[in-house]
C-alpha cells in the first residue's frame, strides 16, 4: 500500500515538473488575486446591467406612449 502511494506521488511530481510551472502560489496570494479579479469583473459587468435596465425603461415608456396614442 505504501509503495503504491509512493509511486503515485512520484508520478504526480513528474507530471507537475513536466509542466514547468515552478513553485505554486500560496493560498493567501491566490485569494488576493481572486479578490482583485472578482472586483474587476463586477466593475465591468455593471455596465451591461445598467444598459439592460435602461432598455427596459425605454421599452416601457414606448409601450405606455403607444397606449395613449
Backbone as JSON, one array per atom type, in Angstrom:
{
  "sequence": "XXXXXXXXXXXXXXXXXXXXXXXXXXXXXXXXXXXXXXXXXXXXXXXXXXXXXXXXXXXXXXXXXXXXX",
  "N": [[0.82, -1.2, 0.0], [1.89, 1.27, 0.83], [3.93, 1.47, -1.02], [2.53, 1.84, -3.37], [1.33, 4.35, -2.96], [3.63, 5.87, -2.84], [4.63, 5.57, -5.45], [2.54, 6.83, -6.85], [2.74, 9.46, -5.86], [5.29, 10.13, -6.83], [4.81, 9.98, -9.58], [2.94, 12.03, -9.85], [4.54, 14.21, -9.12], [6.44, 14.17, -11.21], [4.74, 14.75, -13.34], [3.83, 17.4, -12.73], [6.31, 18.67, -12.7], [6.98, 18.39, -15.36], [5.29, 20.19, -16.54], [6.44, 22.59, -16.06], [5.82, 24.67, -14.3], [6.95, 25.62, -12.0], [7.29, 26.88, -8.68], [4.27, 26.74, -6.86], [1.75, 29.22, -6.18], [1.0, 30.75, -3.0], [-1.79, 30.1, -0.81], [-2.84, 32.41, 0.27], [-1.93, 34.37, -1.54], [-3.27, 33.53, -3.85], [-5.93, 33.9, -3.05], [-5.96, 36.66, -2.79], [-5.46, 37.44, -5.46], [-7.75, 36.39, -6.65], [-9.7, 37.99, -5.4], [-9.07, 40.51, -6.44], [-9.48, 40.09, -9.22], [-12.19, 39.39, -9.16], [-13.37, 41.75, -8.22], [-12.77, 43.45, -10.36], [-14.22, 42.17, -12.36], [-16.85, 42.53, -11.43], [-16.97, 45.3, -11.58], [-16.75, 45.73, -14.34], [-18.99, 44.39, -15.23], [-21.19, 45.82, -14.42], [-21.9, 47.73, -16.3], [-23.24, 46.42, -18.58], [-25.52, 45.59, -17.13], [-26.71, 48.01, -16.37], [-27.25, 49.04, -18.88], [-29.11, 47.19, -19.81], [-31.18, 47.66, -17.99], [-31.79, 50.3, -18.64], [-32.72, 49.91, -21.26], [-35.01, 48.42, -20.75], [-36.53, 50.33, -19.4], [-36.88, 52.18, -21.49], [-38.37, 50.64, -23.33], [-40.66, 50.22, -21.82], [-41.59, 52.87, -21.58], [-42.07, 53.38, -24.29], [-44.11, 51.54, -24.79], [-46.1, 52.55, -23.1], [-46.56, 55.08, -24.3], [-47.56, 54.26, -26.79], [-49.99, 53.17, -25.97], [-51.36, 55.42, -25.08], [-51.57, 56.91, -27.41]],
  "CA": [[0.0, 0.0, 0.0], [2.79, 2.41, 0.9], [4.68, 1.53, -2.28], [1.62, 2.39, -4.39], [1.23, 5.78, -2.71], [4.93, 6.45, -3.2], [4.67, 5.65, -6.92], [1.58, 7.86, -7.27], [3.32, 10.77, -5.56], [6.39, 10.37, -7.76], [4.23, 10.24, -10.89], [2.35, 13.37, -9.8], [5.64, 15.18, -9.13], [6.98, 14.2, -12.57], [3.77, 15.44, -14.19], [3.9, 18.84, -12.48], [7.62, 19.14, -13.14], [6.98, 18.45, -16.83], [4.55, 21.39, -16.94], [7.35, 23.74, -15.94], [5.16, 25.76, -13.59], [7.77, 26.1, -10.9], [6.64, 26.84, -7.37], [2.89, 27.21, -6.87], [1.46, 30.36, -5.32], [0.42, 30.43, -1.71], [-3.25, 30.25, -0.76], [-3.1, 33.83, 0.53], [-1.73, 35.09, -2.8], [-4.35, 33.18, -4.78], [-7.16, 34.55, -2.58], [-5.83, 38.08, -3.13], [-5.62, 37.56, -6.9], [-9.17, 36.15, -6.93], [-10.45, 39.16, -4.97], [-8.81, 41.58, -7.41], [-10.17, 39.75, -10.46], [-13.63, 39.42, -8.92], [-13.75, 43.17, -8.16], [-12.71, 43.97, -11.73], [-15.34, 41.58, -13.09], [-18.07, 43.22, -11.0], [-16.93, 46.68, -12.11], [-17.0, 45.69, -15.78], [-20.3, 43.81, -15.53], [-22.27, 46.74, -14.08], [-22.31, 48.44, -17.49], [-24.33, 45.72, -19.27], [-26.73, 45.58, -16.3], [-27.34, 49.32, -16.46], [-27.78, 49.17, -20.24], [-30.32, 46.37, -19.87], [-32.21, 48.36, -17.22], [-32.19, 51.45, -19.45], [-33.51, 49.41, -22.38], [-36.32, 48.05, -20.2], [-37.24, 51.59, -19.15], [-37.28, 52.74, -22.79], [-39.44, 49.82, -23.88], [-41.86, 50.51, -21.02], [-42.07, 54.19, -21.99], [-42.62, 53.23, -25.65], [-45.4, 50.85, -24.66], [-47.04, 53.5, -22.49], [-46.9, 56.07, -25.32], [-48.41, 53.62, -27.8], [-51.32, 53.01, -25.4], [-52.02, 56.71, -25.03], [-51.82, 57.4, -28.76]],
  "C": [[0.87, 1.26, 0.0], [3.57, 2.58, -0.39], [3.82, 2.13, -3.39], [1.49, 3.9, -4.21], [2.51, 6.5, -3.12], [5.04, 6.61, -4.72], [3.73, 6.72, -7.45], [2.13, 9.26, -7.03], [4.46, 11.11, -6.51], [5.86, 10.69, -9.16], [3.61, 11.63, -10.94], [3.44, 14.43, -9.84], [6.25, 15.29, -10.52], [6.04, 14.96, -13.5], [3.86, 16.94, -14.0], [5.25, 19.42, -12.87], [7.67, 19.28, -14.66], [6.22, 19.67, -17.34], [5.41, 22.65, -16.86], [6.74, 24.92, -15.22], [6.03, 26.36, -12.49], [7.0, 26.0, -9.6], [5.23, 27.41, -7.49], [2.72, 28.38, -5.91], [0.87, 29.9, -4.0], [-1.09, 30.67, -1.76], [-3.61, 31.72, -0.56], [-2.96, 34.65, -0.76], [-2.84, 34.79, -3.8], [-5.67, 33.82, -4.36], [-7.14, 36.03, -2.94], [-6.06, 38.28, -4.63], [-7.09, 37.35, -7.3], [-10.01, 37.36, -6.56], [-10.28, 40.31, -5.96], [-9.56, 41.31, -8.72], [-11.68, 39.8, -10.31], [-14.13, 40.86, -8.86], [-13.76, 43.78, -9.55], [-13.89, 43.44, -12.55], [-16.65, 42.27, -12.71], [-18.13, 44.63, -11.56], [-17.27, 46.69, -13.59], [-18.4, 45.2, -16.11], [-21.44, 44.75, -15.18], [-22.76, 47.49, -15.31], [-23.39, 47.7, -18.27], [-25.62, 45.68, -18.46], [-27.45, 46.91, -16.42], [-27.93, 49.55, -17.85], [-29.08, 48.39, -20.39], [-31.47, 47.06, -19.14], [-32.72, 49.57, -18.0], [-33.06, 51.03, -20.63], [-34.92, 49.03, -21.92], [-37.16, 49.3, -19.94], [-37.72, 52.21, -20.47], [-38.43, 51.96, -23.41], [-40.75, 50.04, -23.12], [-42.45, 51.86, -21.43], [-42.68, 54.12, -23.38], [-43.99, 52.57, -25.6], [-46.46, 51.77, -24.08], [-47.49, 54.55, -23.51], [-47.82, 55.48, -26.38], [-49.82, 53.42, -27.27], [-52.08, 54.33, -25.4], [-52.37, 57.25, -26.41], [-52.6, 56.39, -29.49]]
}
